[in-house]
Amino acid sequence: MATQAERDGWKKILTGQKLGGYELQECLGVGFFGLVFEARNMATDARIAVKVLLPSSDTEAIADFENEAILLQKLNGCDGVITYVDGGQENIDMVANGVTVPMSVRFHVLAMASASVDELIDDPVSRSALDWTERIRIFRGAVKGIHQMHLAGVAHRDLKSSNCLLMVIGSTTRLRLGDLGRAKNLRSSPTKSIEGYVKGRGDLRFAAPEFLWLQGGNAAHDFIAADYYGLGSLLVELATGQPLTSLALGDVGAVLKQAASDHHRGQTSDLANLNLQYRRVIAEVIDLMPRSIQQDAHVLLTSLCDPVPAERLARSPYNRDRHVEPLEWILRRADIMIRRLEIDAREERRNTRKLERTAAS
Amino acid sequence: MSSLGQLEVIRADKSFDSETAGPTLPGSDRSRSGSKARNTHQASNTHGLDVQIANSLAETLDAAISKATYARSSTTLTALAASYEALGAIEESVATATEALQLSVISARERGFLIDPVSARLAIEILIRAGRTDEGTLFATSLPLVGQVRLSVGAMLASVGRLEEAHRFVDDSDAQGRDAVCGFLQIMEGNNYAAISSLRAALRTAPDDADSALNLSIAFWRVGAKKKAISTALQATRSAPGRQDVGLHYLELLIAEGDFERFDREIASLARIDVAPPARLFILRARATLARGDIDTGVKLLERASEAAKAENDDQAFAEVQSNLIRIRAWNGKIDRELAVTRLLKLHVQFPTSAVVLVSLAQVANRRRHTTAMQNALELARGTMSDARIAFVEHQIASLEGNNELAAEKAVEWYTLEPEDPNASIAAVVALGIGQERWEEAAEFAREALLKYPNEPDQINNAAYVLAMVGDAEEAIKLLTPHAKGRVVLTATLGLAYLASNQIHTGMKLYREAANMAEQKKDDSRSLMTAYQALVVRQLGLLNASDLTALTAMSLPPVALPDDWRERSEFLRLQTLAADKGYEWPLTL
């Protein structure tokens, strides 16, 4: 685990370096295990993103980085996931105390995104400027990306707004999922003991409750259920700027401490007890949405964010969607919500025009 | 009651925490308690898990710092405050949440509305969790909160006792769940009937709301609607079968109602689903067992509760169990009272604010010299005690000090607050009647006691004593006669009743019979009985009306006071009364 100073040091060292025919230009983001640079393809001059693993990373981070490359290549046909262009491992020259030392660096070359969704919502002013049709489109894009991943046998396991990338293609903006460092091939057997999965990984404020209560599983349906929760949490983020877990469970450190104590004693708690806490937060979130989509959003959030993982996998509560796969009914609902919002917008424009005409006459 | 006018409460099921489940804020954080734990596999690599947790906490903070650096907004700062809180960095968390709220206040002033309401709610919650209630309340009242968020903040303020401010947020709300919060607020204020109405409305909208069902059950219980309380508690357990607080509340009500059959059924059903029994469940099982008279099994269950409480780091439960073990051992005669008091005082030093330890001490202490320590302990624990418990402890202290006036005042207060406690009833009758000669008032309590406990010898004895003194000697004789045979205290009181009905010979004969029975017990009750007889003869005016020589001949011969009479409440009560009336002490004929 690198400190901020170490990461700043690597940022300095790597900026301007050439890796596999790409020149690292500007550091776009600093993550816990790596850095993302805007880079130039030296042959074509094209703009590209290069994700570099910090050379000081431990074996687990290296394995995750390598796994990400494999899974991104596997998902390269999916338009809901960031495109993997190239990758590898190269030596760069590092000067230390006047001595030049070759340093091996692992990197992925990825399509360049215009922005990530968190950039649109971290500031409450820009979030409020983002109209609800756009927010639901973003949500729909993430659902589509996750659905494609699941169909390809991959779970994302780290879904949040900062991992949702926006690509401007012509006049349209498409969402693509990025950062598959924690993704899991659902068709391969677990690579760790169950202890390695009970807690899940990453930012705790986004973690599904089963991970905070150390009840995560290592079966495919466990990973899928966690992704569903991530989708619900993304919709909450789009509405409030905060992840669902943080809003519903409060002090996540205290939760984890209690869970660790229970775990040490070989005991487990019933996650269904959290229902009322989640219900309260969902009510808060729905309250912020336009009236025309409140009912659908309530159904979606109640289903996706059920604190009991198995409940998230239940079929659609809508009769006509009962035969479709879980994420397909979510996509259909998102489409309905978008249409409703478009109708609202049309109505509003019509009313405005009417008012203008009345004022003019 | 082991002797006349002595309230013996050591045996009573008084020093258990009688309200395991308090009112619950609807949809509140249930991370630390409230969930039934089930046994699962024992964790194998706990160190590896601790490392993973530490890494995740560091990563959480790192991500939040990075975002707040990139965009310093109320959203990112609140996220950072939450991350600091998760790591236990409370000062940083408070400072960051404050900065986030300040940004919200400025923005709301400029725009006229709150642009980031949910972050504001989260930041206020962080301040309140950190104990910064004043700051949290100030921000809450400064921000133009609306809708669900306004209701959530109101509920949060109610949960930390800011009831007046909470009303401003809840009363005019039309948000979903208002009835549930309103009911919680009303129950917190002791407005139980209003709470019942609100909570019923809440349950009509959301029948599976276990928080409201629990609160409704508590409200029903508080207004004396016990059957409804139990059926609502049952509804709560069925809505949330995994909720420990709800389950314990239901079991507690079953114990209070003496419905041990249902209690056993519920325990069996918990065992079937392999619920790992927490300390509180062992305590309830111990209480049910003790109430059925199986002391040995009860003690064993308390010992298991003690181990569980230690493992759960539940100090309150540990103190409760330990204090009760000491009390029961003293009551059982396994340890003497003095040793029990010493141990309870030691426990009090360990848990100075524990109400349960103090109540146990008040039950066990039986000497005047214990009162200073009890008084000091009361000052430390007062803030954590219910009014009824404070009144009970103050009554015990006043009685041990021989302060009859204060003992009567506190006994009445105790009875008013806990009219269902049979000991409170005895205390009121004894302290008002025998201690204060306020016979008419005492007779009212006595008649209530006879209605509630028509077959309880202790209640009958005290009631008959008071009725005889208030002029209803015939009624007293009728009450006592079926119960007096073979019972020292009741026979003596029957003697008193005959004296009051001017049947001096029969009265004195019964006193002598009682004294002979007392003689066989080889304790001090004969000395106390002699003093009582001398007092009663004076109170009934027989000393002037009767032939003094004959009266003296028929009365009990004088017996010396025990060496430690100055330490004992039963003698001190009489001495104080004798001093007030100008009678010589010791009282003799």
Interface residues (C-beta under 8 A of the other chain):
Chain A: M1 Q4 V30 F32 D118 E119 I121 D122 D123 P124 V125 R127 S128 S162 S193 E195 G196 V198 K199 R201 G202 D203 L204 R205 A207 L214 A239 T240 G241 Q242 S246 L247 L249 G250 D251 V252 G253 A254 V255 L256 Q258 A260 S261 D262 H263 H264 R265 G266 Q267 T268 S269 D270 A272 N273 L274 N275 L276 Q277 R279 R280 A283 E284 V285 I286 D287 L288
Chain B: P26 G27 S28 D29 R30 S31 R32 G34 S35 K36 A37 R38 N39 T40 H41 Q42 A43 S44 N45 T46 G48 L49 D50 Q52 I53 N55 S56 L57 A58 E59 T60 D62 A63 A64 I65 S66 K67 Y70 A71 S73 S74 T75 T76 T78 A79 A82 S83 E85 A86 L87 G88 S107 I115 D116 P117 V118 S119 R121 L122 E125 R129 G147 Q148 V149 S152 A175 Q176 G177 D208 D209 A210 D211 A240 P241 G242 R243 A276 A311 N313
